[in-house]
Amino acid sequence: MKLLKQNSYVGKLVIAAVIVAIELLIIAPAFAHHPLDGRLPANLFEGIMSGVGHPVIGFDHLAFVIASGLVALKITGGILIPLAFVVATGLGAGIHLASIDLPIPEIIIAASVVIFGILLAIKGKQQKNLNYGLKITALAGLAGLFHGFAYGEGIFGAEPMPMIAYLIGFIMIQIVIALGAYLIANQALKLISAKYLTRFVGSAIAACGIVFLSSAIMN
C-alpha cells in the first residue's frame, strides 16, 4: 500500500513536470537560439557560455536531447543513441561552418522531435535486439547532423578561439543532459512503471515537436 501511494505521488509529479515543460516550450520559443542576444561570442568564456546556452535555450533541441537519453532506456546498446546524437551535432556544426547547406533544417529538426517523442511514447518491453538499437542510433545520428547544423548558425563568422569554445560548450552540455535524463529515468523506474514514464514524457515531447513542426512549416 505504501509503495502504491508512493508510485501515485511520483506519477503526479511526473505529469506536473510534463505540463510545465509543455507550457515553457509553447510560450518561450521567442527566446530560443539567442544565448548572447544574437551577438557572436568574442572570447573563450562567451564561447563556452553561448555553446552551453544554445541547446538549453533552444527548446526544440533540448526536447530532443532529453528524448535521446530516455529512448536509450532498456535497449541493448542504447547508450550509443545519445552519444551518436551528440557526436553528430559536432559534425553538423562543422558542415555549417564549412558553408555547406542542408535542406529544410528547421523542419527536419522539428520532425525529429516528433519522431523521437512517438518512439518514446510507444516504447514497450525491453529491446534486447542489438540491430534495433543500432537503427535508432543511426536515426539519432542523422537528426544530430541537422541539430548541429542549426547550432553552427550561432557561431558562424566568429574568431577561432570562441568558435572552439562554443563547440566544446554545446557538446558538453548535451552529454550532461542526455546522460542525466538516462540515469534519472533509470532510478525513476524503480518507483514508476516504464510504460507510464515513457508514455507521459514521450507524448509531451511529441506534442512539443508538433508545435515546432507547425511553426517551421508556416515559416
LINGIRA-V34605 format. One record per residue. PHI is phi in whole degrees, -180 to 180 (* if undefined). OMEGA is omega in whole degrees, 0 to 359 (999 if undefined). Layout:
((PHI OMEGA) (PHI OMEGA))
//
This chain:
((* 179) (-62 180) (-66 179) (-63 179) (-63 180) (-66 178) (-61 180) (-63 181) (-64 180) (-65 179) (-61 178) (-65 177) (-64 179) (-63 180) (-62 179) (-62 180) (-64 179) (-63 180) (-61 178) (-62 181) (-62 179) (-62 180) (-62 179) (-64 181) (-66 182) (-82 188) (-89 187) (-115 182) (-63 181) (-65 181) (-92 185) (-71 170) (71 181) (-134 181) (-61 179) (-117 182) (57 177) (84 181) (-85 178) (-68 175) (-64 185) (-108 181) (-149 184) (-61 182) (-63 180) (-63 178) (-63 179) (-64 182) (-64 178) (-67 179) (-64 178) (-67 184) (-75 187) (-59 180) (-69 181) (-85 180) (-77 175) (-80 190) (-66 176) (-67 177) (-66 181) (-60 180) (-60 182) (-72 179) (-58 178) (-63 181) (-62 181) (-63 177) (-72 183) (-75 179) (-62 182) (-68 182) (-61 173) (59 174) (-118 177) (-62 183) (75 186) (-63 181) (-61 178) (-70 184) (-63 178) (-66 180) (-66 178) (-63 179) (-62 183) (-64 179) (-60 181) (-66 177) (-64 176) (-64 178) (-66 179) (-64 177) (-63 178) (-63 177) (-61 179) (-64 182) (-66 176) (-86 179) (63 175) (-101 183) (-90 171) (-110 184) (-73 175) (33 185) (-60 183) (-65 179) (-67 181) (-68 177) (-61 180) (-64 179) (-63 179) (-65 177) (-65 178) (-61 184) (-62 181) (-72 174) (-64 178) (-66 178) (-57 180) (-71 183) (-68 182) (-96 182) (-58 182) (-107 183) (-71 182) (-59 180) (-99 181) (-99 179) (-83 183) (-61 180) (-62 177) (-62 179) (-61 180) (-68 178) (-66 179) (-67 177) (-62 179) (-63 178) (-65 178) (-65 178) (-64 178) (-62 178) (-62 181) (-60 178) (-59 182) (-77 175) (-63 179) (-65 177) (-59 177) (-67 177) (-60 182) (-60 179) (-62 183) (-73 184) (-128 184) (-60 179) (96 181) (-80 177) (-71 185) (-56 185) (-64 177) (-65 178) (-66 179) (-64 179) (-61 179) (-61 180) (-62 178) (-63 182) (-61 185) (-76 175) (-71 181) (-63 184) (-67 179) (-68 177) (-62 180) (-62 183) (-67 183) (-65 180) (-71 176) (-63 178) (-61 180) (-63 183) (-69 180) (-64 180) (-64 177) (-59 177) (-71 181) (-64 181) (-66 176) (-75 182) (-114 185) (-122 175) (-61 179) (-57 181) (-60 182) (-73 180) (-61 182) (-70 181) (-65 181) (-65 184) (-67 179) (-62 179) (-63 180) (-65 180) (-66 178) (-63 179) (-63 177) (-63 179) (-62 178) (-64 177) (-62 179) (-63 181) (-64 178) (-61 180) (-65 181) (-66 180) (-68 181) (-69 178) (-83 999))
//
